[in-house]
């Protein structure tokens, strides 16, 4: 009996989170579709105005996106050390 009540609460919580996420995705898609093309300066201005609030950047606990703390290193082949390919496509045996 108690498990059913707990599961109903969890389902309600997940449905509301799913709805918020869906609205956010629809908003992003609609904004991109309605705007047309954007110049580089306009894009920089838009990014600058969005970075003031919301979940952009910051420590949200998610990786992928935002600013990196250290500069990205050049990728190298682990077999020969070349920078033009990876070990999977390396010609050296």
C-alpha positions as CSV (number, residue, x, y, z in Angstrom):
1,X,0.0,0.0,0.0
2,X,2.8,2.4,0.9
3,X,4.8,1.4,-2.1
4,X,1.9,2.4,-4.4
5,X,1.7,5.8,-2.8
6,X,5.5,6.3,-3.1
7,X,5.5,5.2,-6.7
8,X,2.6,7.6,-7.6
9,X,4.6,10.5,-6.0
10,X,7.7,9.5,-8.0
11,X,5.7,9.2,-11.3
12,X,4.2,12.7,-10.7
13,X,7.6,14.1,-10.0
14,X,9.1,12.5,-13.1
15,X,6.2,13.7,-15.3
16,X,6.6,17.3,-14.2
17,X,10.4,17.1,-14.8
18,X,9.8,15.6,-18.2
19,X,7.3,18.4,-19.1
20,X,9.8,21.1,-18.0
21,X,12.5,19.5,-20.2
22,X,10.1,19.2,-23.1
23,X,9.2,22.9,-22.8
24,X,12.8,23.9,-22.7
25,X,13.6,21.9,-25.8
26,X,10.6,23.2,-27.7
27,X,11.6,26.8,-26.8
28,X,15.1,26.3,-28.1
29,X,13.9,24.7,-31.3
30,X,11.3,27.5,-31.8
31,X,13.8,30.2,-31.2
32,X,16.2,28.7,-33.8
33,X,13.4,28.2,-36.4
34,X,11.9,31.7,-36.0
35,X,15.2,33.6,-36.2
36,X,16.6,32.7,-39.6
37,X,20.3,33.4,-40.1
38,X,22.4,35.3,-37.6
39,X,25.6,37.1,-38.1
40,X,28.7,36.3,-36.0
41,X,28.4,39.5,-34.0
42,X,24.7,38.9,-33.4
43,X,25.5,35.4,-32.1
44,X,28.1,36.8,-29.8
45,X,25.7,39.3,-28.5
46,X,23.0,36.6,-27.9
47,X,25.4,34.3,-26.1
48,X,26.6,37.2,-24.0
49,X,23.1,38.2,-23.0
50,X,22.2,34.6,-22.1
51,X,25.2,34.0,-19.9
52,X,23.9,36.3,-17.3
53,X,21.3,33.9,-15.9
54,X,19.9,30.4,-16.1
55,X,21.7,27.2,-16.2
56,X,24.3,28.2,-18.8
57,X,27.9,27.7,-17.7
58,X,28.3,27.4,-14.0
59,X,28.6,24.3,-12.0
60,X,25.5,22.3,-12.8
61,X,27.2,19.0,-12.3
62,X,26.9,18.1,-16.0
63,X,29.8,17.8,-18.4
64,X,29.7,18.8,-22.1
65,X,29.4,22.4,-22.9
66,X,30.3,25.6,-21.2
67,X,33.8,26.8,-20.6
68,X,36.7,24.5,-20.0
69,X,39.0,25.1,-17.1
70,X,42.1,23.9,-19.0
71,X,42.9,24.3,-22.7
72,X,42.2,21.3,-24.9
73,X,45.3,19.2,-25.8
74,X,46.0,18.2,-29.4
75,X,45.0,14.6,-29.9
76,X,47.7,12.1,-30.9
77,X,47.9,8.6,-32.2
78,X,48.8,6.2,-29.4
79,X,50.8,4.0,-31.8
80,X,53.1,6.4,-33.6
81,X,52.4,9.8,-32.0
82,X,51.1,11.5,-35.2
83,X,48.6,14.3,-34.9
84,X,46.8,13.7,-38.2
85,X,45.0,10.5,-37.2
86,X,44.2,8.1,-34.3
87,X,45.3,4.6,-33.4
88,X,42.2,3.1,-35.1
89,X,43.2,4.6,-38.5
90,X,47.0,4.4,-38.0
91,X,48.9,2.8,-41.0
92,X,51.9,1.8,-38.8
93,X,51.8,-1.8,-37.7
